[in-house]
């Protein structure tokens, strides 16, 4: 027999098929191969094992004692490969206690977590959720090593071929004013936009960059009264001052539910941007990752 490292394990299904079918032609049909290909494989088996393995008899191809001794172990090996190597690991959301970790900005938490948590509490009650905010250069590494399951939101840096992405929905920006502000109407005029005081959010999330870069390209300079890294204080500030703030539309909708806040369209057309979910190719076939991706897509794809 040749060295173990040189034996072609692809020959084992051929031996089992011939043993069970007692025919090279029927083994070929079972394997979906041509008869000459099966005959070649049988010759390779004979050379590798130093035994004829099957000889013609009155009831077809009869196994030799050597082949008889190998049929049981071969059947066990192929069954284990099918059940333990080829089979996908099962995932049952109803019984899982898995922790799902998402990379989200604070506005991402506002947009995605309420509906996502409500769904998980109904369909995966034992699961837990962790939300993390990381610098862009750390998100890629965390997705690759499995510390993060999904990055959901606006992550333009995750473009490498090792990452998959799925578009969920697009939205643009909206302005917020005190509901009693003297500026009325559905859209603020550019003259008022330049004159009024602005609150500006300098958060770690990347979506605000789109609006800021647009203003820079058009050389529009606002009168900035407040600069803050936090979104959560904004509705309370707007409700108690005459300041204007420009935020992603989904955030504006959430803040507008708070008493004393009114939505108003910005004075210029702002490009919309896509919110996506991103995952590493290592986990593309992982059953738990597939399930949570499908949940996010079902809840948020427009």
N, C-alpha and C positions, 0 to 999 in steps of 0.2 A: 504493500500500500504506500502511496505517496505521502509526503509530510502533511500533517494536519492542516497547516496554513495554506497548502496548495489545493486542498479538496474543495470542489465547487458544491456548495450547499444547495444550489439551484437544481442539482441532480436528484435530490431526495424526493421531491414530488413525483418525478418520473418513475422512480423505483416503486413507490407506493401505488401509483396509478396502474402500472403493469401488474403488480401483485394482486390488486383487487379486481382488475378487469380481465386478467389472464389473456390479454391480447394487446399487441402493439398498436394496432389500428384503433381499437376502442379506447386505449389510453390516450392516443393522439386527439380523438374527439373530446374526451373529458378535459384534457389540458388546453384545448383550443390550438393545438400545434398541428403541423403537417406530420405525416407518418415518417418521412425521411428524417425529420428533425428529432423525433422520438428515438428512432433507430440509432442515430448518431449519439444521442445522450446515453442510450443503453450501452453502447460500445465504450463510451468514456467511463461509465460506472464499472464495467467489467475490468477495464485496465486499472482503474483507481483502486478497486477492492481485490483484484487478483482472483476473481471467481466468475464463472459464466452467469451466475445469478438466476437466469431463467432459461429453460430448455423446452423445446416443443414436445408436447405429449398429447395423449388422446383427448384431453380437455383443455387444450390451448397451451399457453406459456406457463409451465410449472416452475415454481421457485425451488432453487437448490436449498440445502440445509443452511448455507450461509445467508441466503436471502430470507429464509424463514426466520432466522434469528434476528434479522435487522428490521423486519416489518413492524413489530411492536414498538421498538425505540423510535423508528422513523415516524410512526403515527403520533407518538407522544411529542416528539420534537416539533412537528408541524402544527399540532394542536396548541402547544405553548406559544409558538410564534404568532399564531392567529389570535389567541386570547390575551397574551401578555405584551406582545410587541406591536401588532398591527391594530388592535382594538383601541379606540379612543377612551381615555379615562372618563368615566361617567360623571355627570354633574347634576345634582338634584337641588334646585334652589330652595325647595321646601324644607330640606333637612340641613342645608349647608350652614356652617358657622364661620365661613370664610370672611376675611377682612378685605374690602375693596378700597383701594387708595386712588384718589383722583387728584390730579394737578389742576387747581382752579384758582383764579383770581378772586378777590372779594366780590366783584360784580358777577363773576361766574357762579359763585356760591348762591347769590341771590337769584340768578336766572335758572340754575339747574337743580340745586339741592332740594327745594321743597317738593317738587313733583317726583324726583328720583327717590327720595326717602319715603314718601307716601307709598310708592309702588313697592319698594323693598319690604316695607313693614307688612304689606299684604301678602306678597308672594315669596319672600325670602326672610322670614321674621328672625332667623338666627344670624343673619349676616350683619356685619358692622361696617361703617363707612368712616374713612379718614380723608380729610381734605387738606392738601398741602399747597403752599405757595413757595415756589422756588425761583431763583434766577434762571433766565432762559438757558444758560449753558449747563445747568445742572439737570434740567428736565430730561434731556436726551439720555444721559447716563442712567438716570433713575428708571426710565422706561425700559432700558436695555437690561438692567440687573433685576428687574421685577419689583423694585421698591414702589413703583407707581404702575397701576394697571392701565389707566387712561389719562391722557391730557385732554381736557375739554375746554374749548373756547377759541381764542384767537392766538395761535402760536405759529407765526410765520417762519420761525427758524427751523421747524421740524420738517425739513424738505429732503433729507438724505434718503437714499434708496432703502435703508434699513427700517424705514417707518411707513406704515400704512395710515391713510387718513380717509375720513368720510365726512362729507359736508352735511351739516344738520339744518341750518337756516342762515339767512342773511338779514342784516338790519343796518340802519344808519344811525344818525345822531338826532337828538332833540334837545331843545333848551327848556329850562325850568325857571319859573318866576314865582314870586309871592302872589297868591291868588288875588290880593287886593292892590297889586302894582298898578301904577297909573298907565303903563303901556298895555294896550288892549289889542284885540285882533288875533288871528290865527298864526300870523308870521311877523316876526320882529323886523323892522326896517334896518338897513345897514347903518343909517345915521344913528339910530338909537343903540344898535349893537356896539358901535364904536364909543358912544358917549357914556353908556351905563357902566357901572362897576361889575367886574367879573370875579367869580370864584373859580379857581382852576385846580383840577385834581392831578397830582403828579404821582400816580400809583405805579406799582410794579407791573400791572397788566399792560399789554401792548396795544390794546384797541384805542386808547386815548391818543396814541401817536398819530393815527390816521388823521384825526381832526387837527392836531397841532401842526402836522406837516403841510396840510392843505392851507392853513392860515399863513404859514411861512412862505409857501410857493406864491401865494397871491399877495404877499407883503401886507397882510392885514394885522394891525397891532391893536390889541384890546387894552383897556385900562384894568389891569389886574389888581384887585384889592386884597384877595386872599389866595394863597397857594397852600394846598394841603395834600398829604399822601393818602388820605382816608376818604372813602365814599360815604361811610355810614353817618357822618356828622352833617353831610350836605343838606338833606331835606330840612333839618331843624334850622340850619343857618339860612337857607332860602326862605323858609316860612317866617322868619323873624327879621329879615333885612330886605333891602331893595336890590340885592345882587342878582346877577344872572349866572347860570351855569349851563354848560353843554356836556351832555353825557350820552352814552349809547342808549338806543331807543328802549331796549328791554329794561334798563335801569330806570329810565325816565317813567315808564309805565308803572313800575313798582312804587317809585317815590310819589307819583301823582295820586296814589291811594291815601296818602297821608294828608290830613286836613291842612289847608293853607297853601297847597302847591298847585301850580297850573302849568300845563304844557304849552309851548309855543314853538312854531317852526323857526329854524335858524334863517338868517337872511340870504344864505347862499346854498347851492346844491352841494351836498356832501356825499361822496361815493359810499355805497354800502360795502360791508365787508362780511366775509363768510365766517361763521362759527363752526368748528369741526371737532370731531373726536379723533385722537391720534393714538396709535399703539405700535409697539415694536414687532418686527416680523418674527422674533423668537416665540411670541405668544399668539401668533395668528391662528394656530390650530388648537390652542388651549381651550378646553371645553368651558371653563369658568369665564375666560376672557371673551369667548364667542357669545356667551349668554349675556354678560353685562353690556357688551357692545350692542347686541340686538335690543336690549331694554332701552338704552339711551337713544338709539335710532328710532324706535317706535314712539317714544315719548316726545321727541323734539324735532324729528325731520319734518320740514314743512313741504 
